[in-house]
Amino acid sequence: MITNINPLEAHDRLIHFKKDQSSNLFVGIDECLKKNKDCVSMQEHFPWVYVFIHPRTAEDGSSTRMIYQPRLVKPKAQTNSYLFRAISKTDLVEIIWLLPPRELWSQYEKGKITESEDVMVSVLNFINHREELERPHEDDWTEERIRKKLEEIKNSQYTE
């Protein structure tokens, strides 16, 4: 059976798909920032929080779900992960990297139907400038300062 594809309809579906994918990611980030108890607590004490996102496959291998982990320190860059930096108690979220699985990278190249400049910048930085990609943000605290603040928070909870 041969069917004719309406280019306008296909284009509309592609735009909807891209918006849906982006929306799903940002809905997950928003939920992490507002509902994850660790993330909410971090925002009470720190001026920013990283949200590290990576997929996990169910034990039976039947499905994959995205894990949203709040962090205070920028993790090492790795494929099949996404990293954002949010300013605490705001809706300001910065993309640090978008690194899909390596075997999918070519799908995001310029001229491809699923092209994404953000993904390709992340991929090229991962390949050519990984140390820059992993370098702490200029406003990030040192790990020592974070440890001291966490100790201070822990001690204040025991005295209440």
Secondary structure, DSSP 8 states (H G I E B T S, - for coil): ------HHHHHHHHHHHHHHHHHHHHHHHHHHHHH-HHHHHHHHHSSEEEEEEEEEE-TTSS-EEEEEEEESS-----SSEEEEEEETTSS-EEEEEEE--GGGGGGGSTTSTT--HHHHHHHHHHHH-HHHHHS--TT---HHHHHHHHHHHHHHHHH-
